[in-house]
Amino acid sequence: MCGILGVMATSPVNQLLYDGLMVLQHRGQDAAGIATVEGNTFHLHKGPGLVRDVFRTRNMRALPGNAGIGHVRYPTAGSAYNFAEAQPFYVNSPFGIVLGHNGNLTNAEQLKGEMFRLDRRHINTNSDSEVLLNVLAHELQAASHGYELDIDSIFQAVAGVHRRCRGAYAVVALIAGYGLLAFRDPNGIRPLVYGQNETPDGMEYLVSSESVALDTLGFQMVRDIEPGEAVFIDLQHQLHSRQCAQQATYAPCIFEYVYLARPDSVIDGVSVYESRLAMGEFLAEKVKKHIPVDEIDVVIPIPDSSRPSAMQLAQALGIPFREGFVKNRYVGRTFIMPGQAMRKKSVRQKLNTVGQEFKGKRVLLVDDSIVRGTTSREIVDMARAAGAIKVYFASAAPPVRFPNVYGIDMPTRAELIATGRDDAGIASEIGADALVYQDLEALKQSITSIRSDLTVFDASCFDGCYITGDIDEYYLDAVEGKRGGGKANKGNDEDGDGKASQQLVLGLAAGQD
């Protein structure tokens, strides 16, 4: 889960990209980067931390140009603390390219071998995004025969990427001297939209992970980029698009609607907010079957993404809805934080109770999902400490029983609280008096009720069915072994000032070696 932006404008884009990354900050808090192009020269600045910490006035001044891309990183592949893996990535041969990627390649190791043995390309980090960049660069070279690019060769190169790469990828890339390229994997697992803004000097285009960036930056949404489709905006601001996959299917990640995306976004034609309201409706029906409604005094959401579901659930049950937790917005998301101890500590820093909403009451807590259970356990404890006499728990999503390999950091089955436990066992583990999970079919229906032709989803973290068809037990074991082997060596960089950054100015005549 990362956030990407691409802009082709008629005026400097540095501020536009900064503002857009601030809007997409929820998609990644580990690192941020912006690359702009002026003529054939790229200007790149990236560093660890939040957008506001990475970019200072002097950095923004060093990012001239009317076209650029931006990235906020949430680490899923490679090391969480390796600064070299912040994006965008850059390659200078055969064309100068900078690239930002949201998702995760499932055949990255195979591609690394091909890069070295066949393509004669060197991969400098453990990031699958650098692999993807080099695959694109190689395919552009093959399609253009090492000479000038044209529209057909660009789309042919993307078709080559689709043939070779497996997994999830939404991509924005700048090609020096040519324009802005955006494309999406053939299953459309990760979201990607584009919009336009008409100015006196011509049409401007913005590509983003979520529609909310278009809204806040004054662009009118045109549509989602289709699975397998590529969109290219040339230097004359002409937009070209083409389906580049032989077989494409809509199978978006259902967890985007549950948790990852902002509620004010529209993904693949579905309002995230509306889908979460529908989740609450369906969850209410399930609650009625398992908990006597007259034993619930109040419904309390666990902020923030569960609020629409909890509100609709309370209305459907005819039970008061109350805000019982106050959130400190300056603490990061806990399930993406490294280490259980850090996550547990962060829960108490992030949430505090409104005591009178719990004291002497039987409360139903509603969360969007339960992943590791650390947050849920702490929250139940907090509710009891605030005076709740009974604590029921409801999840707007089904049990997370399987790793997500397409860009969400849930790689080890041992870390998932639902692994090897039934609902009663999970309730006992988190300390709740009763636990109700959403059914998977009901979750899917909460989306298809809004867009009826969207019927296929990647719901692999719930059902273990991986949409790309290349994930088996051996693959999962390898991912988990790799994660466990490298975890002890990752540090927090606490001896530094947390403001490490990189400033590069890259002279990129197309084809320069």
Buried (B, 14 or more C-beta within 10 A) or exposed (E): BBBBBBBBBBEBBBEBBBBBBBBBBBBBBBBBBBBBBBEBBBBBBBBBBBBEEBBEEEBBEBBBBBBBBBBBBBBBBBBBBBBBBBBBBBBBBBBBBBBBBBBBBBBBBBBBEBBEEEBEBEBEBBBBBBBBBBBBBBBBBBBBEEEEBEBEBBBBBBBBBBBBBBBBBBBBBBBBBBBBBBBBBBBBBBBBBBBBBEEEEEBBBBBBBBBBBBBBBEBEBBBBBBBBBBBBBBEEBEBBBBBBBEEBEBBBBBBBBBBBBBBBBBBBEBBBBBBBBBBBBBBBBBBEEEBEEEEBBBBBBBBBBBBBBBBBBBBBBEBEBBEBBEEEEEBBBBBBBBEEEEBBBBBBEBBBBBEEBBEEBBBBBBBBBBBBBBBBBBBBBBBBEBBBEBBBBBBBBBBBBBBBBBBBBBBBBEBBBBBEBEBEEBBEBBBBBBBBBBBBEBBBBBBBBBBEEBEBBBBBBBBEEBBBEEBEEEBBEEBBEBBEEEEEEBEEEEEEEEEBBBEEEBEBBBBBE
